[in-house]
Amino acid sequence: MLHHTMLRHLPAMGLLLAMILWASSFIALKIAFRTYDPMVVIFGRMAVASVCFLVMYRWIRTSIDFRAGDLKYILLMAFCEPCLYFIFEAEALVHTTASQAGMVTSMLPILVALSAGWFLKERVERRTWIGSLLAVIGVFWLTIESVPSMDAPNPLLGNFYELIAMVCATGYTITLKHLADRYSPFFLTATQAFAGSIFFLPFLFLPSTQLPVVFNPSAGMAVIYLGAVITLGAYGLYNFGVKHIPASQASAFVNLIPVFTVLMGWMLLDESFTPRQCLAAVTIMSGVFISQKRRKKLAEVPIGSN
């Protein structure tokens, strides 16, 4: 009985751990960006993850049941995330704090729910629209109250970039749910890593990209951590969770990222919120809570079903 209960909760446990890892990625990115060009960091992250997957190729190979018609969905998934997503998130963290960027990620469950209603014709309740509006107001409030600093020279632009990154993550989540029934989380995560490596390689040769001339231990370890632990672990765990429970429920776990990110930003980067920013953060989380509070019958409908 205990073993059966643990197995039943494995997807939720995997999603919880993925959120903790993703929250830590904002901190690691901030540390890496202090020394290395964002494009160098993102490519390094993808390259490290790709090497890890090459070492583990024999486990991936046994889980592939490729169908020609899925190629466009696989490409769309990878284009949304990591390709576009990391471009916007990298720019976001150059301009705003890790704590504020993490807070903006709470918009993802709302965007997923609204997209499911628009593209998959799922019913979107009134409370979802009300909660969405409240959360958007909170994001704007948080941004307006932000004061430029050395670590956040342009919070308004940075938070906007993070919001665009969440739009990309929405496309990724919905496409992932379509593919998760036929492909293992391991294969889908490996596909993202390889696609990201190929996509970001040309960025290294742009005149605007500053290639590193020395190895910085803390920044270098942050890049390795992002590739080996976050890309391999967090995405693998999230893909595993989405495979076994509805994507709308899985995306709701993203609500935990802002909490974990703010705590880590405070402990590791000495970031803090003003009282008004705290009120804005509460407004965002209240909107997310309202939008996600739905009847059990609706919550159990998989996002990929019509």
C-alpha positions in Angstrom: 0.0 0.0 0.0 2.8 2.4 1.0 4.7 1.6 -2.2 1.6 2.1 -4.4 1.0 5.5 -2.7 4.6 6.6 -3.3 4.3 5.6 -7.0 1.1 7.6 -7.3 2.7 10.7 -6.0 6.0 10.4 -7.9 4.9 12.8 -10.7 4.0 15.5 -8.1 7.2 14.9 -6.2 9.2 15.2 -9.5 7.4 18.5 -10.3 8.2 19.9 -6.8 11.9 19.1 -7.2 11.9 20.6 -10.7 10.5 23.8 -9.3 13.2 24.0 -6.7 15.9 23.4 -9.3 14.3 26.0 -11.7 14.2 28.6 -9.0 17.9 28.0 -8.3 18.6 28.5 -12.1 17.7 32.2 -11.8 20.4 32.5 -9.1 23.0 30.5 -11.2 22.2 32.6 -14.3 22.7 35.8 -12.3 26.1 34.6 -11.1 27.2 33.4 -14.6 26.1 36.7 -16.3 28.3 38.7 -13.9 31.3 37.3 -15.7 30.3 35.8 -19.0 28.3 37.0 -22.0 24.7 35.7 -21.8 25.0 33.9 -25.2 28.2 32.2 -24.0 26.3 31.1 -20.8 23.3 29.8 -22.7 25.3 27.9 -25.3 27.6 26.5 -22.6 24.5 25.3 -20.7 23.1 23.5 -23.8 26.5 22.0 -24.7 27.0 20.6 -21.2 23.6 19.1 -21.2 24.2 17.6 -24.7 27.4 16.0 -23.6 25.5 14.4 -20.6 22.9 13.0 -22.9 25.5 11.6 -25.3 27.0 9.7 -22.4 23.5 8.3 -21.6 22.5 7.7 -25.3 21.8 4.0 -24.9 19.0 4.8 -22.5 17.5 7.4 -24.8 17.7 5.1 -27.9 15.4 2.5 -26.4 12.7 5.0 -25.8 12.3 6.4 -29.3 9.2 5.5 -31.3 9.5 8.3 -33.9 6.5 9.2 -36.2 7.1 11.4 -39.2 4.1 13.6 -38.4 5.5 14.5 -35.0 8.6 16.3 -36.4 6.8 19.6 -36.7 5.7 19.4 -33.1 9.1 18.4 -31.9 10.7 21.4 -33.7 8.0 23.7 -32.4 8.6 22.5 -28.9 12.3 23.1 -29.1 11.9 26.4 -30.9 9.7 27.7 -28.1 12.0 26.3 -25.4 14.9 26.4 -25.1 15.5 28.6 -28.2 13.2 31.6 -27.9 12.7 31.1 -24.2 16.4 31.4 -23.3 16.9 34.4 -25.5 14.2 36.4 -23.6 15.1 35.0 -20.2 18.8 35.9 -20.7 17.9 39.4 -21.6 15.5 39.6 -18.7 18.1 38.6 -16.1 20.5 41.2 -17.6 18.0 43.9 -16.8 16.1 42.8 -13.7 16.7 40.9 -10.4 16.4 37.1 -10.1 13.6 37.6 -7.5 11.4 39.8 -9.9 12.0 37.5 -12.8 11.0 34.5 -10.7 7.8 36.4 -9.7 6.9 37.0 -13.3 7.0 33.2 -13.9 3.8 32.9 -11.9 2.0 34.1 -15.1 2.8 30.7 -16.8 -0.2 28.7 -15.3 -2.6 31.5 -16.3 -1.2 31.7 -19.9 -1.4 27.9 -20.2 -5.1 27.9 -19.0 -6.0 30.7 -21.4 -4.2 29.1 -24.3 -5.9 25.8 -23.6 -9.3 27.6 -23.9 -8.3 29.4 -27.1 -6.5 26.6 -29.0 -7.9 23.5 -27.5 -11.4 24.8 -27.0 -11.4 24.0 -23.3 -13.8 25.9 -21.1 -12.2 28.8 -19.3 -14.2 29.8 -16.2 -14.9 33.4 -15.2 -12.6 33.1 -12.1 -9.7 32.3 -14.5 -10.2 35.6 -16.3 -10.6 37.5 -13.1 -7.5 35.9 -11.6 -5.5 36.5 -14.8 -6.4 40.2 -14.7 -5.4 40.5 -11.1 -2.1 38.8 -11.7 -1.3 41.0 -14.7 -2.0 44.1 -12.6 0.3 42.7 -9.9 3.1 42.2 -12.5 2.7 45.8 -13.8 2.7 47.1 -10.2 5.8 45.1 -9.3 7.5 46.5 -12.3 6.5 50.1 -11.8 7.7 50.0 -8.2 11.1 48.6 -9.2 14.1 50.9 -8.8 17.2 50.5 -11.1 20.3 49.2 -9.4 23.6 47.7 -10.4 22.1 44.2 -10.7 18.8 45.5 -12.2 19.6 48.5 -14.5 16.2 48.4 -16.3 13.6 46.3 -14.3 10.8 47.5 -16.6 12.4 46.0 -19.7 13.7 43.0 -17.8 10.3 42.0 -16.5 8.7 42.5 -19.9 11.3 40.1 -21.4 10.5 37.6 -18.7 6.8 37.8 -19.6 7.6 37.1 -23.2 9.7 34.2 -22.1 6.6 32.9 -20.3 4.6 33.1 -23.6 7.3 30.9 -25.2 7.0 28.5 -22.2 3.3 28.3 -22.8 3.8 27.1 -26.3 6.4 24.6 -25.1 4.1 23.2 -22.4 1.1 22.7 -24.7 3.3 21.1 -27.4 5.0 18.9 -24.9 1.7 17.5 -23.7 0.9 16.5 -27.2 4.2 14.6 -27.5 4.5 13.2 -24.0 2.1 10.2 -24.6 4.5 8.8 -27.3 8.0 9.9 -26.2 9.8 9.5 -22.9 10.7 12.6 -20.9 14.4 11.6 -21.3 14.1 11.8 -25.2 12.2 15.1 -25.2 14.7 16.7 -22.8 17.6 15.5 -24.9 16.0 16.9 -28.0 15.8 20.3 -26.3 19.5 20.2 -25.4 20.7 19.2 -28.9 18.4 21.7 -30.6 19.5 24.5 -28.2 23.2 23.7 -28.8 22.7 24.0 -32.6 20.5 27.1 -32.3 22.8 29.1 -30.0 26.2 28.1 -31.6 26.0 30.9 -34.3 25.4 33.5 -31.6 29.0 32.9 -30.4 30.3 34.4 -33.6 28.3 37.6 -33.5 30.3 40.8 -33.1 28.2 41.7 -30.0 29.1 38.4 -28.2 32.1 38.7 -25.9 34.0 35.4 -25.8 35.6 34.5 -22.4 39.4 34.9 -22.2 39.8 33.5 -18.7 38.0 30.8 -16.7 36.1 32.1 -13.7 35.5 29.3 -11.2 32.1 30.5 -9.8 30.7 31.5 -13.2 32.1 28.3 -14.8 30.5 26.1 -12.1 27.2 28.0 -12.5 27.2 27.1 -16.3 28.0 23.4 -15.5 25.3 23.4 -12.9 22.8 24.9 -15.3 23.6 22.3 -18.0 24.1 19.1 -16.0 21.6 19.7 -13.1 19.0 22.1 -14.4 18.7 21.1 -18.0 19.1 17.5 -17.3 17.3 17.3 -14.0 14.6 20.0 -13.9 13.4 19.6 -17.5 13.5 15.8 -17.2 11.5 15.9 -14.0 9.0 18.4 -15.5 8.6 16.4 -18.6 8.1 13.3 -16.5 5.4 15.1 -14.5 3.6 16.4 -17.6 3.6 12.9 -19.1 1.6 11.5 -16.1 -0.7 14.3 -15.1 -2.6 17.0 -17.0 -0.5 19.9 -18.2 -2.8 22.4 -16.6 -2.2 20.8 -13.2 1.6 20.4 -13.9 1.9 24.1 -14.8 0.3 25.1 -11.5 3.5 23.9 -9.8 5.2 26.9 -11.4 3.5 29.0 -8.7 6.2 27.7 -6.4 9.1 29.1 -8.4 8.5 32.7 -7.3 8.5 31.7 -3.6 11.7 29.6 -3.9 13.4 32.3 -6.1 12.7 35.1 -3.7 14.0 33.1 -0.8 17.2 32.1 -2.7 17.7 35.6 -4.0 17.5 36.9 -0.5 19.9 34.3 1.0 22.4 34.1 -1.9 22.3 37.4 -3.8 21.1 39.8 -1.0 18.1 40.8 -3.0 15.0 42.2 -1.3 11.5 43.7 -1.9 10.2 47.0 -0.8 6.9 47.0 1.1 5.0 48.1 -2.0 6.8 45.4 -4.1 5.7 42.8 -1.5 2.1 44.0 -1.9 2.5 43.7 -5.7 3.9 40.1 -5.2 0.9 39.2 -3.0 -1.4 40.6 -5.7 0.3 38.4 -8.3 0.0 35.2 -6.2 -3.6 36.0 -5.3 -4.5 36.3 -9.0 -2.7 33.0 -9.7 -4.6 31.3 -6.8 -8.0 32.6 -8.0 -7.3 31.5 -11.6 -6.2 28.0 -10.6 -9.0 27.3 -8.1 -11.5 25.3 -10.2 -13.9 22.5 -9.9 -12.3 19.0 -9.5 -14.1 17.7 -12.6 -12.5 20.4 -14.8 -9.1 20.2 -13.2 -8.9 16.5 -14.1 -9.4 17.0 -17.8 -6.1 16.5 -19.6 -5.0 19.6 -21.5 -4.5 17.6 -24.7 -8.1 16.3 -24.9 -10.9 17.9 -26.7 
